[in-house]
Amino acid sequence: MNKVECNICPHHCKLDENQVGACKARSNINGKVLPINYGMVSAIALDPIEKKPLRNFFPGSSILSVGSFGCNLKCSFCQNYEISMSGKDDIKYQFIKPDDLVRAAVDLKPEGNIGIAYTYNEPLVGYEYVRDCAILAKENNLKNVLVTNGCFFGEPINELLPLMDALNIDLKGFTEYFYNKIGGNFETVKNFIKLAASTSHIEITTLIIPGENDNEDEMRNLSKFIASIDKNIPLHISRFFPCYKMKDTHATKTSSVYKLANIAREVLNYVYEGNC
């Protein structure tokens, strides 16, 4: 049987029958590329909305947050590597049908829940589950929140963005070199951000890693790019702590985070320091 190409992200994985893509979440099944993580929930919790992080979207509320496994990037500094870098056989999960997830979200409304956040791993590698849950969530007057690296195009964007009320998008850095290091595509992410901003409330997060993306000029360019779309888009500048494959790298100095945040404030109205 011929290989089938997956067209949801810049990897364009060409998969033989039953072969799994680079994201560890999509496979060629009977000639179609489908998610093998559909409904497989590895993490679920009622979180403060600020933890996504979203600061300018229903502050003080809570949101039912769910994640599965898999990611299409390979960040050596990944904060959720236990699930995002895992495959189907590497992790414990429970199967939750979309209607059961939405029912659980509705039941949590008395506790301040406003909807469902698709997060923890990269949700768009299994966008079909996100789509099916989001449609039902809308029918039940729930908010849909997507936390993503934004390195996607085509089908998932066109189907999902009209269903999303808010997104937090990781802008990992602001150079092509940096995105090449983590297996991403710089232009794809920038285009995703522009498109998402035209349909939904968005906030951006950049994790500052010493010696990697902490250059002041890079932050100027990053914040100017966001401002060129809308100077009211919130930017979260977060402090890195040693983890995953960068356990030998020292934590970002708080002074560096505050300095970069002040640079971003030259052109952006909402800048928040994180993990300080």
N, C-alpha and C positions, 0 to 999 in steps of 0.2 A: 504494500500500500504506500502511496506517496506521502511525503511529509506534509504536515499542515502548519501554516504559519499563524502564530498568535499576533494579533495586530493592536493590542491595547496599550503597549508601551514601546519605547525605542529599542528594546532588545530584539523585537521581531523574531522570537524563538521559533525555529522550524523543527517540529516535533514528529517523531515516528509514533506509531500506535502505542499508547500507554506510556509514552515518554513524558516526564514532568519537566516543565520549564524552569528557567533560572530562578523564578520567584518561589518555587517549591509548592505552588498552590494551583497551577493550571496544567492540564494534560490533554493530549490527543486521545479522545475517547470516541471510537467508531467514526473517525474522520472529522470530528468537531473538537475545537479547543474549549474545554469546559472547566469550571472550578472544582477541584477535588476537596476544597475546604468548605463547601456550601453547608451552612448551618452548624458547622463544627466550632462551637464556642469554647475557647480556652480560658477566657477571662470575662467576668461580668461583675459589675459593681455600680452602686449608686454614688456618683461622684459630684462634688461641687462643680459648677460650670466653669469656674475659674481654673480648674485643674486641666482643662483641655489643651492649652489655655485659651479661654475667651473672657475678656474683661468688659467688653462693651456690648454684650449680648445677654440680656436677662440676668444681670448680676445678682448674686445672692440665691439663685435657684440651684436645683440639682438636676442631674440627667443620668439616665440609665446608660452605662457605657459597656460596650461589648467588643471583643476582639477574637480573632481566630488564629491562624498561623500564616507565615509567608510574607515576603517583601521582595520587590523588584530592585532594590538597592542593596549594597553591601557595605554599609557604613561601619568602619572599625570602631566607632564611638557610640554605637547604638545603645540607647537607654533601655530598650525592651527586647534585647537580643534573644532572651530565653524563648520567646514565642515568634518574633519576627524572622529569626534566622532558622527556625525549625521547620521540619516537614511533617507529613501526616503521621509517621511512625515514631516521631521524636517527642511527642507531647501528649498530655492528657487533655481530653475535651469532652464536652457533652453536646449532643445534637439537640438543637432548639429550632423548631419550625418558626417561620416568620410570624404566623398568627399567635403562637405561644409567646414569642418575644414581645409583640405588641400588647398582648393581654397583660403581661407582667409590667410593662411600662405604664399602662393605664391604671393598674392596681396600685402603683406607687405615686400616683398624683397627690394623694393626701399627705405624702411625705415631701412634697415640693418638687416632684419630678415633672419636667416640662417636655420630655421626649426621649429620644434615643441618640446616642453618640456612637459612631462607628470608628473605632480607635484601637490603640494598643499595638497591633501589628499594622501592616499597610492594608487598609480595607479594600482598596480598589483592585487588588489582585483577585478578589472574589466579589467583584462589583454586582454580580447577579443577585447575591443574597442581600446586599445593601439595597439594591433597587426594589426587590420584592418586599422587604421590611418597610422601606420608606414609603411605598405606595399605601400600605396598610396603616402606617403611622399617620399619614396625612388624613386618611379617612376617619381616624379617631382623634383628630385635633391635637396631634403630638408634633413637636418640633423635631426636625432631622438635622443632625450635626455630623460633619465629616472631618476627620483629622487625617491628613494625607501628605505625602511628600510631593504630590502634584506632578510626578513624572509620568504622565499618561496623556493619551489623546484618543480621538475617535469615539467608538461606541460608548464607553463608560461615561465620558464627559457629557455627551449629547443626551443620554438617558437620565443621568443622575442630577445634574445641576438644577434643572427645574424643580426637583423634589427637595433640594437642600435649602434649609433656612439659614445655615451658617457653616463656614468652614474655617478650620485653622490649617494653614499650609506651611509646611517646613520649607523655608528657603535656606538651604544648607550652607551656602556661601554665595559669592557673587563673581566667580570666575569659571570659565570653561574647564580650566585645569583642575579645579577642586571637584567639579562634577564628574570629570573623567576618572578621578581617583576612586570615587564611590560607586562607579558603574551607572551613572545617570546621564542626563542630557540637559544642559543648561537652558537652551532655547525652548525646549518642551515645557520646562517648569515655568519659565517666564510667560509663555503663551497661556498656560493653564491658569496662572494667577490673573492675567488680564481677562480671560473669559469668565472665571468664577466671580470676579469683582463686578461684572456686568449683570449678574443674576442673583447674587446672594450677599449676605453680610460675610465679610472675610476678615481674618486677622492672620498675621504672619509671625512665624517664630524662627529665630536664628540662634542656634547654639554656638557660643563662642569658644573655640578650641585654641589653646595657646600654640602659636607658631603655625597654625593652619589657616584660619580665616579671621584673625584678629587685627588685620591691617586697617589702619584708620581710613586710608583712601578707599579700600574695599567697602567699608561701612558707608562712606559718603556716596559711593556709586549705588550701593544697595538701597539706601534710603531715598535717593533721588529717583530711582526706578519706581519705587512704591509711590512716591509723591506724584510722579508723572501720571499715575493712574488715578489716585485720590489721596490727598494729604491727610485725610481723616481715617485711612486704614490703620488700625493699631499694629504696632510692631513690638513683639516680645523679644528682648535680647537676654538670653539665658546663659547662666554660668555652667561650664562643663565640670563634671567630676569624673575621676578615673573609672573606667568600666570596660567590659568586653575585651577587645584587643588593644585597648589603650590604657591599661591599668598602670603602666609605668609613666604615663604623662601626668604632670601635676595639674591640680585643679586651676581653673582660670582665676586670676586675681580679681577680687571684687572691684578694685579700682579700675581695672581694664573694662569691666562691664559698664560701670558708671560713665567712664570716659566715652566709650562707644555710644552709649545711650544719649549722651549730650550732643554728640555729633549728629545722630539721627534726628534729634529734636530741632536741629537747624531747619529741617524741611518738613517734618511730620508733627502732627498735633497730638498723637497718642503714642507714647513710647513707654514700655514697662520693663523694668529689670526683673529677671527671674532667677530663682535659686540662690539669691544673695542673702 
